Amino acid sequence: MVAENKMEDPLGIVPSVVSVNDLKPWGHSAPLHNSAGVHNANANANHPLSPFSYNPTLNEKIILWEGDITTLRVDAIVHSTNEMLNERNPVSERIFAKAGPKLKEVLRTEIIECRTGEVQVTEGFNLPARYILHTVGPNYNVKFQSAAENTLHACYRNVLLEARERKLNSLGLCVINSVRRNFPPDEGAHIALRTVRRFLEQQIGGGSGVETVVLVVESCDAGIYEVLLPLYFPRSVGEERMALLQLPSAGVGGPDGEPLHPDRQIRIIDNPQHQHHSVGGRVRLDNDAKSVGLIVTGYTKGEESSVIDLSSSLGDSVFSQMQGDLDQQRLLGERPVPAIDPLLVTQIHNKERYERLLRRAKTEDLSEVSGIGCLYQSGVDRFGRPVIVFVGKWFRFKDINLDKALLYLIYLLDPLVKSDYIITYFHTLTSNHNYPSFNWLREVYNILPYKYKKNLKAFYVIHPTFWTKMMTWWFTTFMAPAIKQKVQSLPGVEYLYSAMSPDQLEIPAFITEYDMTINGIRYFQPGSTT
């Protein structure tokens, strides 16, 4: 959990200075879920062994704190800014206001600028921190996603190395990536956490170094870091096993936590054509490629603008034709295979995978999943739209066959989502055994075609908890923004009756009984009007 400020006085007034010694280390906080009894994690895990094992020593060095970084008494704080060191945002303005005019003067006359990914250091002046480490995060562009991710890693890595070089004991580390620069907050958090984890690992047994890293988050990032921090800093062996189910299969980074993109690595060969840049059929550079150091080879001038012409029917056959060594093909003068947008490839792959799953769903025996009764159609709403009911308590994520579950979901919903439909999810009396991993949810959401998102008119969550609301917000903000405005949390069953008639809603008796205990008997009878 986010460390609480234990320095508030009896009147609840937050002091102007917060000592790092008064904040709770991550290892002293309790897990969000009870992870005991997770014995079969490896069955569905993305990794045979945990890349981030349980380490109590490291957990003592990390603190997650939602607060004002300008009040933190540490050896240094990190300031995320722009190249001219004058970005206008609430955090920067607080830093300049509390540090005093000397900070602006030094930045203007001595530092002048800071290049993206680099670090510049100034005194803290009137701040409780001795130093300010200024760094510039990258702008995010899907076309150059790997470049942005590598640059963000460099920001985090460089401020940590700077702190170690100056023999600083404690560091207040802000969220460097910014939505103003279009960087997805969840991806930025993954990079930050694994970079910090690898850095602290490398320090063990190495003498003096950074002993405490305070992850200082604003309220908008607190939920993200609470969810992801256990993946990289598990607080128990059980939480380590849980992390195996949720860590991305190919996103644990390199030795320093740096992003790895094997499919985007560039081969460097002794190609005689590299000497030429303007003759047709030889090497040419466009402006976008120059900006990230990419070289486009093998196209005549007239071919450059039409090298990619893909239709929605592009399938595995394109990839199956990519035979032999591509470098050898270029040297032999053969026409190279056109470069393909990775995002488009992913979309095509998901479409084809869905079609294969749909064919399987229509032919395989799914009785072991359908018999559970956690997903079914229950009548229609007042506009005649089919109502899909999902009973959370009956969905035991760790016990169910997830492949069969996905097939049954497709089998049931595919004929219904061709037109408008709604989903009613009952969170009633669920436990951590019923919560699917974010990795699985992301995979299912990406596989389901656009018609699922487009024709979904409402997603009702009944009997939500605080945790459910936070996770729903996080998922719909960063994974499923297309359905964000369609999700509604309702405290009781009776609130559904403005959208559907009671006789159209078939739900298990335990849900009705639970609802009566917390909301009383306020139900419309069948045939009643609203």
N, C-alpha and C positions, 0 to 999 in steps of 0.2 A: 504494500500500500504506500501511497505518497506520505513521506515523513511529515509529521505534524510539527508546528512551531510550538515548542514547549516553553517559550519565554514570554508568553502572554501574561500580563498582570491580571489580578482578580477582576478588573473591570473589562477585560477582553481587549485591551489596547495593545497593538503589535508594536514592539520597540523598534527604534530606528536601526539597530544593529542586531543581527542574528549570528551567533557563534556556531561554527560547524560542529563543535563538540556537543551542542545541545540538540542536534538532529539525529534521528534514529537511523543507524546503518540498515541496509537492505536485508542483511542476514537476521536482523532482530524482528522483522515483520512476518506475519503469518501468511501462508499461501491463500490466494483468493478462493481456491477450491480444495477440498480434501482429496488429495491425490493418493491416499492409501489404497492398497488393493489393486493397483494397476499392474497386473502381471503379464498381460498379453500385448503390451505396447509394440513389441517387435513385429507382431503379426501384420500390422498396418503401418509400421513406421517407414519414414523416408530414408532413414539411416540405420545401419546395423548397430553402430555404437554412437553414443552421444558425442557430437563435435564440441559440445560445451557442457562438460561434466560438472556435477555438484562439487563446489569448492568453497568451504566455509571461510577460508582466508580471503578470497576475492570478495565474497559477500560483505565482509567487514569494511572493504575499501570503497564501496559504492553506496550512494544515498540518492534516493528519488525524492525531490522536494518541489512542491508547488508554491512558489513565492516570488518575491521581488529580488532579483539578483543584486540590485544596488545596496541591499541591506545586509548582504552576506559577508561575514568576516572570514576571508580565506586569503591565501597568498596571491591568488590571481583569479580574475573572472574573464570569461570570454565574451566578446562583443561581436555579433554578426552584423556586418554593415555592407556598404557598397564600395566600389573602387576608389571613390573620392573621399571616403570615410565621413560622409555627411548624410547618410540615409535618414529619412524621417519616418520613424515608427515609434510606438509607445516605449519600448525598452530602450532604444537609443536615446530618446529624449530624456528619459529618467537618468540614464548614465551621465549625459552631458550636464543636466541640471544639478545633480548631486556632486559630480566631480569638480565642478567649478569652471571658470573661464580659461584656466591654464591648459586644460585638456584640448579645447578647440584650438588654442594658439599653437600648441605643439604639433597637432595634426596638420594645421595649415602651413606652418613654416618649416617643420623638420621632417615629418613623415611624408606628407603631401599626398601619397596614394598607396594603395595596396592592391596587388594583382589578385585575380580570382584563384583561390586555393592556397594563397600564401598567408603569412602571419606578420603583423607589425606589433611592436610592444611599446607601451607607454607606462608611466607611473599611474597609480590610482588616484593621486591627488587627494581630494576630500572624501573619497570613497573608503569604506572599511577595508577593501582589498588593496594590497600593495601594488599590484600590477593589473593592467588591462591588456589582454591579448586580442587584438583586432584581426578579424579574418573575413573573407568575402566568399559567400556561398555561390554555387553555379546557378545559371538559368537552366530550367529543365525544358527539353524538347524531345518528344518521342522519337524523332528522326535520329537524334544523337543521344539516346538514353544512356548508353554505356559511358560516353564521355562525361555526362553530368554526374553519374554515379561515382565514377573514379575521382572526379574533382571534389565531390563532397567528402569522400573518404580521405582525400588529401588534406582537406580543411581540418577534420577531426584529428587525423594522425599528426599533422604539423603542430597543432596547439598542444597536444600531449607531449610531443618531443621537445617543444620549446619549454614547457613547464619542467620537464626532467632535466634539460640542459641547464636551466637556471636553478636547479636543486630546490624547486618549490615543493612543499609538502602537501598542499591542498589546492584544489582547483574547482571553481564554480563554472560548470560547462552548460551553456545555453543550447537551445535547439538552433543549429546553424542553418539548416535548410528552411526555406520560406515559401509559403503559398503565394506570396507576391511574385516569386520567381517561378511559379507553377510546379514546384517540386512536391510530389505526392507525400503527405506527412508520414504515412505508414512505411513507405520505402525508405524515407530518410531516417526513420527511427531504427529500422533494421541495420542500416549502414552504421549509424552512430553506436549502437549497442555492441555489435560484433567487433567494431574497431576498438572501443574501450576495453572490451573483454580481452582481446588478443594483446593489447598494450599492457594491461595489468598482469597477464600471464607471463609475458616476457620479462617483467621486472622481478618476479619472484626469485629470490636468491641472488639478485644482482646488486645488492647494496642499497644505497640511498636512491630514492625515487619518489614519485607521486604516491602518497599514502592514502589520500581521500579524493574521490571524484564525486562532486555533488551535481547530479543531473537536475538542473533548474528548469522547470517546465511551467508554461502558462496553462490556464484551465483548458484551453482548446487541445493541448497535447497530453494532458495528464492521463486521460483514459487510454490513449494509445500506448504510452510507456508502461502503464500498469499491466496491460495485457501482454506486451512483448518482452518486458524485462525478465520474467521467469524463464523464457526460452533460452536466454543467454547467461543468466545468473540464477539457475535453479536453486531453491532453498532447501531442498531435500532430495533424496534418491528418487522418491515417488514423483516429485515435480520434474526431475530430469527425465523420467520415463514418459511423463505426459508431454514434455517438450518434443520427444521423438516423433509424436503424432502430428505436431503442429509446425515444426521447423520446415521451411521450404526445401524441396528435394535438391535443388541446385543453387541455393542462395546462401550458403554458409561462408562464402568468401575464401580468400587465400590465407597465408600465414600471418599477415598483418590485418586481416579482416577486409582486405580490398575486394571489390566485386570481381567475379570471374565470368567471362563471356567466351567460352571455347568456340562457339559458332561464329564469333565475330573477330577472332584473331586473324591477323594479316600475315600471310606467308611472304618472306623476303627471299628472293632467288636472284641468281645472276642472269638477268634477262637483258639481252642486248637492246631491246626496244626501249629500255628506260632512259636512253640517251636522247630520245626524240620526243617532242611535245606538240608539234603542230602539223605533222603530216598525217593524212587520213589513214586509218587503220592502226595508228600507234597511240601513244599515251596522251591523254588530255586530262586537265584538271578543271572541275567547275568550282564556283565560289564556295559552295557548301562543303565540298570535299576538302578544299584547301584549309578551311577553318578547323578541321579535326585531323588533318594529315592523311586523308584517304586518297588513293590513286585509282582512277577509272581507266581501264585498259581495253584495247582491242576493238573499238568502234570507230567507224568513219564518221565524218562530220554530220552527214545526213541521218545517221542511225542514232545519234545521241539522244534526240528528243523522243524517239519512239522505241527505245530498247525494251521497255516493259509494257506489255499489252496482255493483261490477264483477264479472263472472264470468270464468272462465278462458278463455272464448271471445272476449273483447274483442279486436278486431283493428284493422287499419289504417282500417276504415270510420269509427271514432270520430274519428280525427284528420282524415280527409278531409272530415268534416262541419263542421270548424271553419273556416268561410269568412267573409270580411269582417273588418272591424275590430272587435275585441272591445270596445274602449272605446265605439265608436259604438253597438254593440248594447246596452250598458248604458244609455247616454243615451237611447236610443229605448225603453227599458223592456222590451227582450227578455230572456228568461231566459238568463243567462250559462252558458257551458259549465262544468261542475263542475271544480274543481281535482283533479288526479290525482297520486297519490304517484309521484315520479320513479322510485323503486326498483321499484314495481310495473310501471310503464311499461317499464322496462328488461327486467324478467323476461318480460313479454309479448312485447316486441320480439324477444328472444333465442329464445323458443319458436317464434314465427312464422318467424324466420330459419332455425331448424333445420329446420322442416318444408319450407321452400323448398329448402334445401340437400339434404335427403334425396331430394326429388323429382328434383333435378338429378343426384344421385349415381347414381340408378337408370337414368338415361337417357343420360348423357354418356359419351364414350369416355375411360376413365381408364388406358388401357394404358401411357401414358408414365410414370405414377407406379407402377402395380402392377408394371411390369417392373423397377423398381429393386430390389425385393426387401427393402426395409428394414422392412416391416410385413406380418406374415402370421400365420395361426393355425397352431399346432404342437401337435396332439394335445390331451390333457386331463391334468389333475393326478390325484392319487390319490383325489379325491372326485368325479371325472367332470366337473370344471369346465373349460371351454375355456381354453387357454393362448394368449395373444397375445404374439408375439415382436416386439420392436423392435430393430433393429440400428443403433446410433448412427452407426457409421462410414459407412454407406451413405446416410445422410440428409444431403445437402449443402444446407444451409439457403439459402445464397446463390444456388444454381443451380437449385433445384427450383421448379416452379410451385406456389406455396403454396395458391392456390385449389384446384387439382387435388388437392394433398396432403390438404387438409381434406375434400374430397369423398370421396376414397378411404378416409380414416379413418372417416368416417360410414358409407360403403357396407359396409366390412368389419365394423365393430363394432355397428352398429344391431341386427342380428338376434341378436347374441351377448349383448348387455348386458341383454336382457330377463330374464335370470336371472344367477346368480353367475358370475363370471369372474375371471381373474388376468392380469396383465401382467408380462412379463419383459423388462427393458431392458438391453441389453449396451452398456456404455460403452467397451468394449475398443478401444484404439488410435484414439480419436477425437481431433479437433483443433478449433481455433476455427471452422473452416469448417462443422462439424457442429452448432454450438450455436445453437438458435433464440433470437430476442430474447424478453425478458420480456413485451414488449407483445403479441407474437403468441401466446405461451403463455397470457397472461391472456385474450385474446380467444377462443381455442379453448376454454379451460376454462369461460368464461362461456356460450358458445353451447351446449355439450353439456348435455343435460337432466339432471335429478336422478338418473335411473336409472343413468347412467354412474358417478356417485359412490357411490350406494347399493349397487349390486351388485358393485362392485370389491372383492374380498376380500383381494387382496395385490398389491403393486407391488414387484417385486424389481429392484434395481439391481446388476448384476454388474460387477465390476472397477471400483469407484468410485475416484475420486481425491479428494484433500482438497477441491479446488474443487467437485467434484460434490456431496460431502456438505454443504458449506456452502450451495451454491445450492439443493439439495434441501430443506434445513432452512428456508431463507429463503422459498422458494416455497410450501411446505406450511404455513408458519406464517402468512404474510401474504396469500397469494393463494388457497390451496387447503387450508384447515384441515380440510375434510371428509374428506380422504384422508391426513392426517398420520400417523395411527396405523397405516396400512396399508402404508407404505413401509418396506422393509428393504434395507439395503446388505449385499451378500454378496461376499467376496473371491475366490470361485472358483465354477466351474460345478458342481463336485461337491456344493456346499452346497444346490443345488436338488433333489437327489435324495431328500431327505426329504419333499419336497412333490409330486414327480412322478417317474414311472419314466423311466429314461434313454431307453428306446425311444419315448417320447412327445415327446422334445425334439429337434427338428431345428434345428441351428445351423450357420453357415458354418465351414469348416475353419480359417480364420485365428483364430477365437475359441478353438477347441480347442487349436491349436498354441501360442497365446500363453499359455493357461491352464497348459499342461504346463511351459512354460519358467519360470513363476513359482511354481507350486504342485506340480510333479511329477506323476507318474502315480498318481492316487488315485481312479480312476473305477470306478463299479459297471458291470458288464457287463449288457446286456439280459437280463432274466429273473432278475436277482439280487434279493434281498430286503434291506430296510433293517433 
